[in-house]
């Protein structure tokens, strides 16, 4: 009698709702990765196309692009050296600087070009995310849906529409490539393939590039450890061949780079004065704000309305809101960790979100006065999307929902995201629409008032409107140095010098190293004839910001004027000259030794200003003035001509060029320049008189 083997009863365990990396993937039709990637790019461009009509929005666009003379000069060896050596704006991110320089080389200051680069990077990030998830999980359409949510979610508009946030999309570009390369390393390592070493080196190099784009990516090594658990299954499962210790050792080079960049960033932020002190934001307040901000991020993930470019830091803790935030975050964390083995995608997605937000939560270090920022969700939200997509896929499979309902639901969500994203892009058209929207959706937003005021004054010439906004900003944030500097500048534009000086001094009281306030106060003192005090203010500005071109130029002017003009007139025997005839006075007194010394002192300042800002027309004119004062009229003519090549409608340069040409006995050319001066400025005090004298005199034989 043969014995039948009795089969053991194996308890039924539902398989994890994820395809294994080795699962075959159809390469035909709509399932082809190339088709899906092209579709993702097409949809992303279709939704974000209006961003190309947006302008620069001031705010951080000024120090990063429109007001940064290193960037405006475009790519070059000197600029590259600066990019890799500077800690300007509190970051070491040389690749970000180089990308902005490349844009300026390609597009100049045409905003659409800079926005196009951001859009191209965002589209590339979408495709790389899709390919990396597909490579790790083998799940084509779930990976595509996560990528589509990443592409179209309204919380990501700021990272794309804000030119200054190039660092966000660029670091994500290299960060997502790091994930893709790491997936290749994990696969080759599991197969004991020698190519694993090449993938590891590639992963490390791409991560270094990500760090050189924005330091927020420093927590990515922890995300790699999460991916080792799921979906790569390097730390658990039947096919696990890697010890936990080896996984940690693999991450040491990544962690070392992260620590180094993190320390450099903290040093740079403290040097800049951007790190808030414990007195300003105590630890308990920072911890409470981190919890509440986490809840807001989740709320706006599911209901993305009332988004703003700046969210003011709360003035106090709302206990009810804090308790709700803590309960929600703890509950989600508990549920995710409870399903760590059976539903690992929930835990991995949720921890991805928390880990990547940790650095910008403000708990350890608070940088700036913002409570949170939409741009901070750019990479963290991927974790939430993974948990949602894989979790809902498992739920729908358990419910045996028909495919058409799943497809219709996903399409509806994506369409809703796309429409809301376009609405949000509309708010980024220009500084006025952006900051007026921020004021409409956030209370006590002093940053929005301040930046709206700056736009009204600098672009619209509406000084009264600017004053009203600056005053409101000062009421909300009376200790903000930048607000008082802008308020002073508005008063100076209205001719209220005493009020302007009081505002500049108050700005310096709150922040003694405010270079703009020192320079603006120097301008007031210079206009008042207090040249020694003006020189002191310019030097203080340059001590804080050595590459401040305007301060160099204005210091040069103050040094050139730093003589007792009345005494000079008497000593030269030309008492008939009036004090404000600078050019005529200069050419009459050029041989006085003490006057020549003033111009010798001022010349290096103009040269420095032009090294920093080669297209600074006024500095070319002033350098020419100093050269003429030293009797170097040929060189002066060249500087005046460069000034006019940059700004042909600048009367002082035409007049000064005419005077210099006379010294070189080029009478006809001088007459032409004086006539042009009068065409541009019919009330010029000296050009008419000098032209009349020349036309009445016979030319020299």
RACOR-V984323 format. One line per field, one symbol per residue. psi: psi as a letter, one per 20 degrees, with the letter a starting at -180 (. if undefined). A space follows every 50 residues. Layout:
# RACOR-V984323
psi->???
This chain:
# RACOR-V984323
psi->oqpppppqopppppqqmpqqhipqppkqbiiphgggghgggggghggihi hiiqrqjbcihghhfhjohgghiaqrgghggghiiqkpjjqnmhhgghhh ggghhgickohhghhggggggggghgghgghggghhhioghgghgghggg hiphijgghgiohikhhghghhghghhggghhggggghghjkphihhghg ggggghhghghjhpiijhjhhhhhhghhgpiiliirrhjpjpqhghhghh ighghghggghgggggggghhikipqrhhgnqghgggghgghhggggggi ghmmrlqqhpoqpqirpogggggggggggggggggghhkgghmhhggggg hggggiighjhiggpopajqhrphhiighhihgghgggghghggghghil pqhhggggggggghggggghghghhhijgrhghghhgghhiqqlnhgggg hgggghghhijnhghgggghghghhgmijoghghghgghgghhjjmgghg ghgghhghghniknhgggghhhgghghjjmhghgggghhhghhgnhkngh hgghgggghhilqngghggghikliiqqhjmggggghhjhipghghhghh hhghghgghhhhnhknghhgghhhggghhjjmhghgghghhhghhhnikn ghhgghggghhghjkmgghgghhhhhghghnhjphhggghhggghiqqqq .
